[in-house]
């Protein structure tokens, strides 16, 4: 191309116009390729995500199945261990009870004989069997602190709590007083009646039985001491629990072995099996992933080539044409007008065509200003008419205005042109 397009003819303009058209086509193709690449990228990402999800879900399921198998076996052994321990505890309790019965049999037999003798004596004297109870001696013949505490608690219950509860069912004060009085009379009368039938009837017999009663209490205390000693004895040799201990050790060893094996297997799963599963599923989907990646690579290559070509053309247009024509003439339609002016003989060079174009534009705008029409309404007909100096007539009598429509049927609209920040031309789509 010549250094200065302004002195060239229409051939350089046609070349520039073709370059502008090519840039416009390149930019349209770039948008299409970008959309195609984005679609391919989304398909690849979706497929890769599906493969990753499949790998994770498979690993999770295999891990859960593996753990579940071991956990079931461990739980089975734990249940068996629990049963053996329960059986051992029952056997130990039975052994303790047998040991207590054996070691206290003599004392219990002594107490039984003392009770039989006491009740025989009470029967001979006409006294009820109730006289041979702890409660009777606590109420009528207290001799220990525990007897006194029993009396206090029983009297508080019968003479305070019971009357208080009875008054809750009545509203009037006299009714409450009557309830309390009746309960006291009944309880007190009952106490006096029992006293008259027992201690008041034959006090000497009850006093004579005190020594027997002390012997019984002494034996009971010794029995409690023996029970406490047996329960606190840590030795279990007397109860025959060896078979249970063997079974317990066997189950505990099985649980330990299963737990260790589970740990080893799960560690191998995390170290090796996960990798095998990942490689297996990846290999199953490798062809599909490779196909999708190829689909992404093809538009990416075209995008690179189109972008490079678009930048080259834009740089060429900017440096070799826009620098001389100006941004306003970097348009296909305007270039076509300049070409038509040169081809029609109205101009020889690009610079002359630009001058003709600009002069005709100024004349056209000036003519419209001088012949500005006025719209007048006829009062009789009501119709509008134009009042003015007539149609625009350029200098020299030539009324022809350059046709802005491309002879090739291209769009006649002259779009606004903007310059990019870098100074490159902006090709309207």
Secondary structure in CASP SS format (residue, H / E / C, confidence):
PFRMAT SS
TARGET T0000
AUTHOR 0000-0000-0000
METHOD secondary structure of the structure
MODEL  1
X C 1.00
X C 1.00
X C 1.00
X C 1.00
X H 1.00
X H 1.00
X H 1.00
X C 1.00
X C 1.00
X H 1.00
X H 1.00
X H 1.00
X H 1.00
X H 1.00
X H 1.00
X H 1.00
X H 1.00
X H 1.00
X H 1.00
X H 1.00
X H 1.00
X H 1.00
X H 1.00
X H 1.00
X H 1.00
X H 1.00
X H 1.00
X H 1.00
X H 1.00
X H 1.00
X H 1.00
X H 1.00
X H 1.00
X H 1.00
X H 1.00
X H 1.00
X H 1.00
X H 1.00
X H 1.00
X H 1.00
X H 1.00
X H 1.00
X H 1.00
X H 1.00
X H 1.00
X H 1.00
X H 1.00
X H 1.00
X H 1.00
X H 1.00
X H 1.00
X H 1.00
X H 1.00
X H 1.00
X H 1.00
X H 1.00
X H 1.00
X H 1.00
X H 1.00
X H 1.00
X H 1.00
X H 1.00
X H 1.00
X H 1.00
X H 1.00
X H 1.00
X H 1.00
X H 1.00
X H 1.00
X H 1.00
X H 1.00
X H 1.00
X H 1.00
X H 1.00
X H 1.00
X H 1.00
X H 1.00
X H 1.00
X H 1.00
X H 1.00
X H 1.00
X H 1.00
X H 1.00
X H 1.00
X H 1.00
X H 1.00
X H 1.00
X H 1.00
X H 1.00
X H 1.00
X H 1.00
X H 1.00
X H 1.00
X H 1.00
X H 1.00
X H 1.00
X H 1.00
X H 1.00
X H 1.00
X H 1.00
X H 1.00
X H 1.00
X H 1.00
X C 1.00
X H 1.00
X H 1.00
X H 1.00
X H 1.00
X H 1.00
X H 1.00
X H 1.00
X H 1.00
X H 1.00
X H 1.00
X H 1.00
X H 1.00
X H 1.00
X H 1.00
X H 1.00
X H 1.00
X H 1.00
X H 1.00
X H 1.00
X H 1.00
X H 1.00
X C 1.00
X C 1.00
X C 1.00
X H 1.00
X H 1.00
X H 1.00
X H 1.00
X C 1.00
X H 1.00
X H 1.00
X H 1.00
X H 1.00
X H 1.00
X H 1.00
X H 1.00
X C 1.00
X C 1.00
X C 1.00
X C 1.00
X H 1.00
X H 1.00
X H 1.00
X H 1.00
X H 1.00
X H 1.00
X H 1.00
X H 1.00
X H 1.00
X H 1.00
X H 1.00
X H 1.00
X H 1.00
X H 1.00
X H 1.00
X H 1.00
X H 1.00
X H 1.00
X H 1.00
X H 1.00
X H 1.00
X H 1.00
X H 1.00
X C 1.00
X C 1.00
X C 1.00
X C 1.00
X C 1.00
X H 1.00
X H 1.00
X H 1.00
X H 1.00
X H 1.00
X H 1.00
X H 1.00
X H 1.00
X H 1.00
X H 1.00
X H 1.00
X H 1.00
X H 1.00
X H 1.00
X H 1.00
X H 1.00
X H 1.00
X H 1.00
X H 1.00
X H 1.00
X H 1.00
X H 1.00
X H 1.00
X H 1.00
X H 1.00
X C 1.00
X C 1.00
X C 1.00
X C 1.00
X C 1.00
X H 1.00
X H 1.00
X H 1.00
X H 1.00
X H 1.00
X H 1.00
X H 1.00
X H 1.00
X H 1.00
X H 1.00
X H 1.00
X H 1.00
X H 1.00
X H 1.00
X H 1.00
X H 1.00
X H 1.00
X H 1.00
X H 1.00
X H 1.00
X H 1.00
X H 1.00
X H 1.00
X H 1.00
X H 1.00
X H 1.00
X H 1.00
X H 1.00
X H 1.00
X H 1.00
X C 1.00
X C 1.00
X C 1.00
X C 1.00
X H 1.00
X H 1.00
X H 1.00
X C 1.00
X C 1.00
X H 1.00
X H 1.00
X H 1.00
X H 1.00
X H 1.00
X H 1.00
X H 1.00
X H 1.00
X H 1.00
X H 1.00
X H 1.00
X H 1.00
X H 1.00
X H 1.00
X H 1.00
X H 1.00
X H 1.00
X H 1.00
X H 1.00
X H 1.00
X H 1.00
X H 1.00
X H 1.00
X H 1.00
X H 1.00
X H 1.00
X H 1.00
X H 1.00
X H 1.00
X H 1.00
X H 1.00
X H 1.00
X H 1.00
X H 1.00
X H 1.00
X H 1.00
X H 1.00
X H 1.00
X H 1.00
X H 1.00
X H 1.00
X H 1.00
X H 1.00
X C 1.00
X H 1.00
X H 1.00
X H 1.00
X H 1.00
X H 1.00
X H 1.00
X H 1.00
X H 1.00
X H 1.00
X H 1.00
X H 1.00
X H 1.00
X H 1.00
X H 1.00
X H 1.00
X H 1.00
X H 1.00
X H 1.00
X H 1.00
X H 1.00
X H 1.00
X H 1.00
X H 1.00
X H 1.00
X H 1.00
X H 1.00
X H 1.00
X H 1.00
X H 1.00
X H 1.00
X H 1.00
X H 1.00
X H 1.00
X H 1.00
X H 1.00
X H 1.00
X H 1.00
X H 1.00
X H 1.00
X H 1.00
X C 1.00
X H 1.00
X H 1.00
X H 1.00
X C 1.00
X C 1.00
X H 1.00
X H 1.00
X H 1.00
X H 1.00
X H 1.00
X H 1.00
X H 1.00
X H 1.00
X H 1.00
X H 1.00
X H 1.00
X H 1.00
X C 1.00
X C 1.00
X C 1.00
X C 1.00
X C 1.00
X C 1.00
X H 1.00
X H 1.00
X H 1.00
X H 1.00
X H 1.00
X H 1.00
X H 1.00
X H 1.00
X H 1.00
X H 1.00
X H 1.00
X H 1.00
X H 1.00
X H 1.00
X H 1.00
X H 1.00
X H 1.00
X H 1.00
X H 1.00
X H 1.00
X H 1.00
X C 1.00
X C 1.00
X C 1.00
X E 1.00
X E 1.00
X E 1.00
X E 1.00
X C 1.00
X C 1.00
X C 1.00
X C 1.00
X C 1.00
X C 1.00
X E 1.00
X E 1.00
X E 1.00
X E 1.00
X C 1.00
X C 1.00
X C 1.00
X C 1.00
X C 1.00
X C 1.00
X C 1.00
X H 1.00
X H 1.00
X H 1.00
X C 1.00
X C 1.00
X C 1.00
X C 1.00
X C 1.00
X C 1.00
X C 1.00
X C 1.00
X C 1.00
X C 1.00
X C 1.00
X C 1.00
X C 1.00
X C 1.00
X C 1.00
X C 1.00
X C 1.00
X C 1.00
X C 1.00
X C 1.00
X C 1.00
X C 1.00
X C 1.00
X C 1.00
X C 1.00
X C 1.00
X C 1.00
X C 1.00
X C 1.00
X C 1.00
X C 1.00
X C 1.00
END
